[in-house]
Amino acid sequence: MDLDHLKRLTEERRIKHPDTDSLVYFDRSDNQFKSSNISIPFENGTLFINSQTKLQREINFQPSEQSNTVNEHRSPIEKLLFSLKSELNDDKRSKASIEALSQFTQNITDGFAISVGGGPKINHQHLLNVNISPFENVDIVADAYQLPFSNESVDKIFCEAVLEHLEFPDRAISEFYRVLKKGGEVYCITPFIQPYHAHPDHFQGFTLNGHNRLFLRRKFKNISSGPCVGPINAVLDGAKALIHSGISSKRIAKSLIRFLTLVAYPLKRLDERIVNSQSTSSKLFNSSHFFYGLKPF
């Protein structure tokens, strides 16, 4: 997201300051974002809606390698190894979740779309990344409990692997409902069975019914929902966590995880069959679930 896009969003009266509840605007006379005549910091491509957020919520985080970025200067063998690594680490998502995401991203360029919890990964070039910490590729630093957008001003909300980190996920869903326009869409993926992973904390996972109810309680309409990543990945993630916690040598642990990832790869095909079967058993034990819905007119 570039600076001109952020300026345009303020001119369209989309973004508001959660503390003062007043609209953020760009003052071209002195080249500053302001709210109630208070300047708002803009650093390295990130708009800090709450200037205290950066100080209060600093988190140690190592950005993951982006699977879609291949260095042009790599040799053919290096590119092959990189592609193999990406394939081995692919979580083999369900067809239903992929189809729902494809439908969600249709016409995404026509409106205002945000990724709550987005960054450093860029899930889609037209998603504005909103995160509570100033990671790489974060466009707006803000809290999911208090999104800095006007009522019914957002067209689409993407949210992946975020709700498990929120102590009160219902509050975030209520914010999604508030800022979405009538007919606006939400696409959310949340873990069910995964090892503890804190950024900065990890509170819960959700069964399929539990995940659906988060949105249905707030009167979202369910377009589609179901398993996203299957049980084999859940077991593999648990085994990797066990290796990390039980082996003190990082070198040995890393080698074991690489070996496990390689030998378990054929089982991921079984994972695809399970999550795509649409049977009752396919919903009992999964790594994650998805929900795709809209705010009724």
Buried (B, 14 or more C-beta within 10 A) or exposed (E): BEEEEBBEBBEEEBBBBBBEEBBBBBEEEEEBBBBEEBEBBBEEBBBBBBEEBBEEBEEEEEEEEEBEEEEEEEEEEEEEEBEEBBEEEEBBBBEBBEEBBEBBBEEBEEBBBBBBBBBBBBBBEBBBBBBBBBBBBBBBBBBBBBBBBBEBBBBBBBBBBBBBBBEEBBEBBBBBBBBBBEEBBBBBBBBBBBBEEEBEEBEBBBBBEEBBBBBBEBEBEEBBBBBBBBBBBBBBBBBBBEBBEEBEEEEEBEEBBEEBBEEBBEBBEEBBEBBBBEEEEBBEBBBBBBBBBBBEE
